[in-house]
């Protein structure tokens, strides 16, 4: 039972860190263009 006294706060800290990382990624524009990057892999990059 005393293990829960350690696990619950640790899990809450990890949850807050995950939410902060997601908010940072949204603010930095990581999710602005979700369509173009997969199409870039299909393009042919031939040297002239």
C-alpha positions as CSV (number, residue, x, y, z in Angstrom):
1,X,0.0,0.0,0.0
2,X,2.9,2.4,0.6
3,X,4.0,1.9,-2.9
4,X,0.9,3.8,-4.1
5,X,2.2,6.8,-2.1
6,X,5.1,6.9,-4.6
7,X,3.4,5.7,-7.8
8,X,0.5,8.1,-7.8
9,X,2.6,11.3,-7.5
10,X,5.1,10.0,-10.1
11,X,2.3,9.2,-12.5
12,X,0.8,12.6,-12.0
13,X,4.2,14.3,-12.7
14,X,4.6,12.2,-15.9
15,X,1.0,13.2,-17.0
16,X,1.8,16.8,-16.5
17,X,5.1,16.4,-18.5
18,X,3.3,14.7,-21.3
19,X,0.7,17.4,-21.5
20,X,3.4,20.1,-21.4
21,X,5.3,18.4,-24.2
22,X,2.1,18.1,-26.3
23,X,1.3,21.8,-25.7
24,X,4.9,22.8,-26.7
25,X,4.6,20.8,-29.9
26,X,1.3,22.4,-30.8
27,X,2.7,25.9,-30.1
28,X,5.8,25.2,-32.2
29,X,3.8,24.2,-35.2
30,X,4.6,20.5,-35.3
31,X,1.0,19.6,-36.3
32,X,0.4,22.5,-38.8
33,X,0.8,20.5,-42.0
34,X,-0.1,16.8,-41.7
35,X,-0.6,16.1,-45.4
36,X,2.6,17.1,-47.1
37,X,5.3,15.1,-45.2
38,X,4.0,11.7,-46.2
39,X,3.8,12.8,-49.9
40,X,7.4,14.1,-49.8
41,X,8.6,10.5,-49.4
42,X,6.9,9.5,-52.6
43,X,8.7,12.1,-54.7
44,X,11.6,11.2,-56.9
45,X,14.9,13.1,-56.0
46,X,17.1,12.6,-59.0
47,X,20.3,14.5,-59.4
48,X,20.6,16.5,-62.6
